[in-house]
Amino acid sequence: MSLLFSKNKPRLKRTMRVSLAAAALALTAGCATVKNPNPDDPFESYNRTMDKINYNVDHAVVLPVTNMYKALTPQPAQTCVSNIFNNLGDLWSAVNSFFQGRPHDFFNSLGRVLFNTTMGLGGCIDVASMNGAKPIPNDLGTTLGVWGVPSGPYLVLPGVGPSTVRDGVARVGGFATGFSPTYPIMEIDRVRVRNSILGLYLVDMRAGLTDAEELVDDLALDRYSFIRDAYLQRRKALIRSKKAPVGSDAHEDLPTYEDIYEEAADDLPTYDDPDDELPQYEDPDDELPDYEDPEDDHPDNDDPQTQ
């Protein structure tokens, strides 16, 4: 135990420094006030300011790198990278399913990891999904929710984005103790290799959100409220599905972000083809009388014979 603590001691120090910097940024962001905040969002004044800061930093630094990655990297290579990181996520999902007391989900996620790692060339090919074994989303915040820990208010984390108090504690605490999906990456001793893989992990994760962000910008009147409501709805449904027996309606009907975007798109007004309601007129040339050229009846004064 002491060996594990000493090994994670540098990581704890880094986490403390980052947390202190985030706290200072949070105090700066909490200056503006909202008169009537949402009951689920009592920190709305801070959250809106932090959301703007995250948005500006993301579009100034992270998004250009992500767009360059998508432009220069062939699509098969991007898919391979995403599948490898998702394979690590399946292992993390299996661990949380075990702590939640869900053996069915545990063996399904573990089977995906073993199947994709061996038959899928180290996770590069998602063979499990091709054969009907879909990934099971899970994380430490969900595990705490299954254990009965309340979510607490909605919270926008610096550099991370939407969260709650419970999910934020789970993320920070999990990263500090090594109990997180990035644990295998953080265990690499060579600093340059570790940081390069960690950077690729973050860029790949950001690349997977570009299409969703475009939909939000196109559909949402209030971007902040749309993301907040979608996140809270998703988390509540996820925890409810983990508490329900496997195979029940609550377990199967887990909404996805794509469903939320489709529902928002359905609420948009649709307009029929205006050409269907326009009156149709026949060609007016069909009813006009034909007149001969009047110049044919007049003599040509330039003709010397006529003169």
Secondary structure, DSSP 4 states (H G I P E B T S, - for coil): -HHHHHHHHHHHHHHHHHHHHHHHHHHHHTTS--SS--TT-TTHHHHHHHHHHHHHHIIIIIHHHHHHHHHHS-HHHHHHHHHHHHHHHHHHHHHHHHHTT-HHHHHHHHHHHHHHHHTTTTTTS-HHHHTT-------HHHHHHHTT----SEEEETTTEEEEHHHHHHHHHHHHHT-STTHHHHT-S-HHHHHHHHHHHHHHHHHTTHHHHHHHHHH-SSHHHHHHHHHHHHHHHHHHHHHSPTTSHHHH----HHHHHHHHHHTS-----GGGTSPP---GGGTSPP---GGGGS--TT-TTT-
